[in-house]
Amino acid sequence: MIKPFDDTYYMKKALQEAEVAYEKGEIPVGAVVVVEDRIIARTHNLTELLNDVTAHAEMQAITSAANFLGGKYLIKCTLYVTLEPCQMCAGALYWSQISKIVYGASDEQRGFTAMGTKLHPKTKVVSGVLAEEASELMKRFFIEKRNLN
Amino acid sequence: MIKPFDDTYYMKKALQEAEVAYEKGEIPVGAVVVVEDRIIARTHNLTELLNDVTAHAEMQAITSAANFLGGKYLIKCTLYVTLEPCQMCAGALYWSQISKIVYGASDEQRGFTAMGTKLHPKTKVVSGVLAEEASELMKRFFIEKRNLN
């Protein structure tokens, strides 16, 4: 059976959010939250615009999805995010008890894996979905930024 | 020389914020951010009211202080918080490059020390300031909550 709404489908939506961030001069990371094949939050990194280190795509996605659901736990939800979450975002995801996290590119330096951040025992993790696309966008951003300075 | 504005002085202000949280039925954690002997942010836990696991006192303190300063890095700032920060908050403090964190009660279960969350190398940590008062307030909150249910 063809399953059109797979992890790649939703990661493409997260990548579109990352592209919006890119166009705004933000480090290009995007996220969506999905519950029962429905996107309930679409966010991207806004740390520059908001002058706020806490404004990562994932943090906004958690807040936004909880607002939509009217409850603070993201049980039955999946977060799609183009870059591996950091300690802060993984810590927030821990509290949210989210069912599944799907990320694209790994962050060898500051990702939660390297940092040893604990996720909730109920949370499943899938990595590497459209990793190359996400990684390409990040590289392009930093090259462009370097050339501008 | 008498130094009226010491860690205990500011932790009392954080405790006052924790008491406000308590009165609202929130887990009673309060925080203030201080720069050059001036309080630039006063916050308390609002996870219940906002239905948002990210609404810890420290997260709001970081956002609020950055808004006040007009920049996202909290260099030269000290955070006073009544309870040891969790992974999420410690991860956010890492990004903020805050100079100093002073906390009251330890959180043996979910504090950043037990969880192994990394702080920024520039950040100094002081613990145990008015720990008993902060801990008492937490205990009272959970006893009352249990009795209500």
Interface residues (C-beta under 8 A of the other chain):
Chain A: T47 N51 D52 V53 T54 M59 I62 T63 A66 N67 G70 G71 K72 Y73 C86 Q87 M88 C89 A90 G91 A92 Y94 W95 S96 M115 G116 T117 K118
Chain B: T47 N51 D52 V53 T54 M59 I62 T63 A66 N67 G70 G71 K72 Y73 C86 Q87 M88 C89 A90 G91 A92 Y94 W95 S96 M115 G116 T117 K118
